[in-house]
Amino acid sequence: MDEVDIKILKTTQEGRKYIEYHEKFNNIPFAYGVGMPNIDEMYCGVIGLYDECIKQNTTWQELVGSGWDEKPS
């Protein structure tokens, strides 16, 4: 992230939490997509997801798990 990205992200609570997450894991942000687990229900949203990742010392990909994007047989 460059200084402009950081300045923009700091304007929202979600952005500030992502900066904290990114500084720890140097990882891409979570992006909602079709078929993804409902993190709003699981973690009360993206902020809760990043909080849980930081707490468990794991990336969101590891926390959410794999297989959710695979089509059923």
C-alpha positions as CSV (number, residue, x, y, z in Angstrom):
1,M,0.0,0.0,0.0
2,D,1.2,3.5,-0.7
3,E,0.6,6.6,1.3
4,V,-2.5,7.6,-0.8
5,D,-4.1,4.1,-0.1
6,I,-3.4,4.4,3.6
7,K,-4.8,8.0,3.7
8,I,-8.0,6.8,2.0
9,L,-8.3,3.7,4.1
10,K,-7.9,5.6,7.3
11,T,-11.2,7.5,6.6
12,T,-13.4,4.5,7.5
13,Q,-13.5,2.0,10.4
14,E,-13.3,-0.9,8.0
15,G,-10.3,0.7,6.3
16,R,-8.4,1.2,9.6
17,K,-9.0,-2.4,10.6
18,Y,-7.8,-3.6,7.2
19,I,-4.6,-1.5,7.7
20,E,-4.0,-3.3,11.0
21,Y,-4.7,-6.7,9.3
22,H,-2.5,-5.8,6.4
23,E,0.4,-4.7,8.6
24,K,0.3,-8.1,10.4
25,F,-0.2,-10.4,7.3
26,N,0.7,-8.4,4.2
27,N,-2.4,-9.9,2.7
28,I,-5.1,-8.9,0.2
29,P,-8.4,-7.5,1.5
30,F,-11.5,-9.7,1.9
31,A,-13.8,-9.3,-1.0
32,Y,-17.4,-10.5,-1.0
33,G,-18.2,-12.8,-3.8
34,V,-21.0,-15.2,-5.0
35,G,-20.9,-18.4,-3.0
36,M,-18.6,-17.1,-0.3
37,P,-19.4,-17.9,3.4
38,N,-21.6,-15.3,5.0
39,I,-19.1,-13.4,7.1
40,D,-21.8,-11.0,8.2
41,E,-23.4,-13.9,10.1
42,M,-20.1,-15.6,11.1
43,Y,-18.1,-12.6,12.2
44,C,-20.5,-9.6,12.2
45,G,-18.9,-8.3,9.0
46,V,-15.5,-7.6,7.6
47,I,-14.2,-5.8,10.8
48,G,-15.1,-8.8,12.9
49,L,-13.4,-11.1,10.3
50,Y,-10.2,-9.1,10.5
51,D,-10.4,-9.0,14.3
52,E,-10.7,-12.8,14.4
53,C,-7.8,-13.2,12.0
54,I,-5.6,-11.0,14.2
55,K,-6.8,-12.8,17.3
56,Q,-6.1,-16.3,15.8
57,N,-2.9,-15.1,14.0
58,T,-4.2,-16.4,10.6
59,T,-5.3,-14.9,7.2
60,W,-8.9,-14.6,6.2
61,Q,-8.3,-17.3,3.6
62,E,-7.2,-19.8,6.3
63,L,-9.9,-18.7,8.7
64,V,-12.8,-19.0,6.2
65,G,-11.3,-22.2,4.8
66,S,-11.2,-23.7,1.4
67,G,-13.7,-25.5,-0.6
68,W,-16.4,-22.8,-0.5
69,D,-15.6,-21.8,-4.0
70,E,-15.8,-25.3,-5.4
71,K,-18.9,-26.4,-7.3
72,P,-20.8,-29.4,-5.8
73,S,-20.4,-32.7,-7.7
